């Protein structure tokens, strides 16, 4: 999983403004090539680690929140320009989602339209709890600031929820979002009043927006983020019990099922094999890191019978779920192997 080097350069610029040079921030890391083009990419886990390190170097446990508040929107280039000329916040967010693969193949947003609310859900993953928290803080505060830019003083949020435990600095969340924030939620979401999300802004520019959308399409086509990585990131961030099917996934990426299948076939994969990858990794994790009964794990992964799950698990990993649980008890382990197409 990778992210664009733009994110690293923006982070280093912010740290430099706080008196922390890049040499200090990067000391002991393996991040290289920061002077290369905007299309260059780095390992996503390394960026998450750098974000956590920034919180330590600045002494700011809520660094994700404060960085999102202070960052200059123009640093994000085409994505910012497209959002700035969109007619409404809702349409701006749709543009952000379409262009996200250029910036990251592990992070994106899901947009849900309810009768009275416009919901922005963060779909992400991180190697550590600290990395997940810092990245979630930054992403959601950035979206909130964008919303405020669209609707002005009337900006308000219906609900703010984060899918992790309440941190010691929870007061910073309440101040940042001007609302009581909920933690330990099923998903990380911002719920906006639909009327405000659909409110037209005075700076919309249809002509410039069409030009920028054409440029965005070129960036998407030439992006180094492969469809295998994009789809895997999307599935991996979803709830294993409610894994999106190919129809829902294709809609998320704004294409037909046939187009998505073709793009994956070019890379030698299929949607079903990627879904199996995700189920296999989830199954191994639950078997080795929890005491959840195998029957319950099977049910959560969509199997009506434990025997069917055992057969699928052996196809995915080369070992049965029962053997995996026994091996873990004995101190060993089982890894998910890549399913065939």
N, C-alpha and C positions, 0 to 999 in steps of 0.2 A: 504494500500500500504506500502511495507516495503523495506528496503535496508539492505545489510549486515553490520555487526558491524565492518568489516574490514575498511570501509570508515570512520567510526568515529575514529578508532584508528590511521589511517593514518593522519587524520586532527589534532587530538590531538598531534601527534608526531611533525607535522609541527609547531603548535603553541608553543610547548615546546621549539623548536629550536629558536623561536622568543622571548623567555623569558616569555611566558604566560603558567603557569601550568594548568594541566587538571582540578584541583579543581576550578580554576577561570573560565575556559571555561564552565564547567558544572554546576556552582553554580546556583541554582534556576531552573534547568531543571529536567525532569523526566527520563532522559536516564540512564538506569541501565544495569548491566551485561556485562560491557565492557571487562572483563577478561575471558569471556567464549569463546567457540570455534569459528572458522572462519565461521561456518554455522549459528551462531546466527544472528537474524535479529532485527531491531528496526523500529519504525514507521517512514515512509519517511518524514512526515511533521516535525518531531522533528529534523531530520538531516538537512532539509532545514533551519530551524530556527537557528540551530547551525552554519551553514555556514554563515548566515547573521550576527550572533553574532560575528563570527571570524573577519569579516570586521570591525565591530565596535571596537573590542578589539585591533586590530592591527592598527587602524587608516588608513587603506588602503581601499579606496572605490572600488579599482579594485582587491580585494583579490582573487577572483576566477581566474583571469588571472595570478597573481603572484604565487599562490599556484600551479597551473598546471605547471608553469615554474620550480619551485623549488623541486617539489615532486620527490622522488626516484622511478623510474618505477618498481623496484623489489618489492616494497611494495604491488603491486597488484597481486603478486604470479603467479598462473597458467595462468591468462590472459596475463600477460606480457611475460612469457616464450613462450607461443604459438605464440604471435606476433613477438617475437625476431627471431624465426627460420622459419617464413613464407617466401616463395620465393619472394613475392611482397607486396607492401602496400595494394593493393586491396584485396589480399587473407588474409592478416593480419586483415583487417577490417571485412571481412566476419567471421573470427574466433571470433573477439570481439563481433559481434552481436549474434552469436550462444551462447556465454557464458554469455551474459549480464544478463539473468534471475537468475544466481547464485548470482550476485551482487546487482541487483535491479529488482523489478517487476513493477516499474513505469517509468523507463527510458530505452531508447534503441535508436538505430540508424536505419534509412532506407537508403539503398544504391541504387543509381540510376546510370546506365551506359549509357551515351550518346555517340555519335560517337567520340567526341573529349574531353569529360570531364567525370570525375568520381566524383559523387556528394555524400557527406555524409550529411544526414539530421538528426538533433537531434529531437527525439520525447520524449517530457517530459512534466511535469506539476508540478505546485507548488501552495501552498496556497496563497502566496503573490508575488507581482511584484518583490520585492527585492530578494526573494528566487529564483524566476525564472531567474533573471539576474545573480546572483552569480553562480548558478548551470550551466547555459548556458556558462558563461565565462570559468568556469573550464573545462567542457566537451570538448568544441571546441578548447581551447588552448591545451589541452592534446592531441587531435587528430592531431593538427598542429605540435606539438613537435614530435609526433610519425612519421609523414610524413617526417619531416626534418631528423630524424634518418635514414630513409630508403634511401633518395635520396641525402642527403648531401647538399653541397653549391648550387646545382642547384634548391633547393626547392623553389617553388613559387606557389601561389594560383591564380586561375582564378577569383574567386569571393568569398567574405565573407559577409554573411548577417545574421542579427539577427531579430527575430520577436518581437521586443519591441522597445520603443522609445529610441532615442539617450541619453545616460547618460552624466552627466557633465564631466566624465573622458574619453570621447571618444578617446582622443589622445593616451591613453594607448592601446586601441584596434589596432589603426593603427600601433603602434610600435610593438605590440605583433605579428601581422600577416604580417608585412612588406607590408601592402597594405591598400588602402582606404576602410574602412569597411562601409557597408550600414546598416541602421536601419529601423524599421517599415516595414520589409519585410514580405511576406506571410509565410515564414518558416525560421528557423535557419539552415543555410547550409554553408558548405565549398565545393567549386567546384575546383577540382584539374585537371591539364592537364592529360588526359588519358595515354599519353606516359610515364609520370613519375609514375603514379599510377601502371602501369604494368611493370615498370622497375625492373629487377631481382636484388636482393641484394646479396652481397658476403657471407653473414653469414647464408644462408638458410641451413637447415639440415633436409632432408626428414625422416631419421630414427628417430631422436629425436622428430620430429613433430608428427609422427604416435603414438609414445608412449604417448606424451602429449595429443593428441586428445582422446586417449582411457581414460585417466584420466579425461579429461573434460567431456566425456560422462557420466562417473560415477557420477561426481559432479552434472551434470544436472538432472540425474535420482533421486538422493538423496536430491536435493535442496528442501528447505521448501517453495519455491515460487510456489504456485499452478497455474495451467493453467488458472483458472478463473481470477486470478489477472493479469497474464501475458497478456491475451487477452484483458481484460478490460483496462489495461494501454495502450496497443497498439491502441485500438479503441479510447480511450479518448484523446490521443495525436494527432489524425488525425483531419482533417477539417470535421466538421459535415456535410457540403454539399457534401463531397466526402468520406463518410465513407467506408472503405475497406470491400469487401464482404468476404465470408469464403474462397474462392479460393485464393485471394490475401493475406489474413491473414495466411493461411496455408503455402504459399510460403515463407512468411516472417520468419516463424519459422522453415522452412526447412523440412516440412512433407507434407503428403497427406491430402486432406480434410477429408477422412475417419478416419485417425489417430487423427486429431484434434477433430473431433466429438466424438470419443471414449473417449479421455482424458477428455473432458468436461462432458460427460455423467457420468463418474466415480465420478465426483464432484457434480452431480445432476443439471447441467446446460446445456444449449444449446447455440450455437452461436447466434441464433436469439434473445434469451432472453438477452444476454449480449449487443447486439447491441441496443435493446430496452432500456436497462438501460442507455446507453450513450445518446440516443436520448431524453429520458425522462429528464435526468439531464440538458441537453442542452436546451430543451424546457422550463423547469421551470426557468432556469437562464435568458433566453432571455425575457420571459414574465414578470419576476419580476424585472429585472435590466435594462431593456431598454424600449423604446416606439415603438419598431419595430412592425408594424401591424401584426396581427395574420396570415393574408393571406401570408405575406412575410415569416414569421417563418415557416409556413407549407411547403412552396416551398423550403426553405433552407434545411429542414429536409427530403426532398424527396417525399413530397405529392403533387399530382397534383390538389387535391381539398381540400379546407379548411374543409369540412365536414368529410372527411376521417381522417384528422389530429385530429379533435375534438374527434372522436371515439377512435382513438389510444391513445390520451392523457388521456382520461378518463380511458381507460384500464390500462395505465401505473401508473396513480396517484390517481385514484378514483374521480377526478374532471375534469371538462371540461376546455379547454384553456380559454374560455371566463370568466368562474367563477374565474379561477386563476388570470387573469388580473384584474378583479373587486375586488377580495380579496386583491391583492397587493395595489391597489389604496386606499382601505379602511384601509391599515396598517396591514393586516394579511399576510399569506403566505401559500404556498403549497409545500409539499415535494414529491419527486419521490419515489414511493414504488417499491420493487423488483418485476419484472414481473414473471409470472410462467414460467416453462420450455417451 
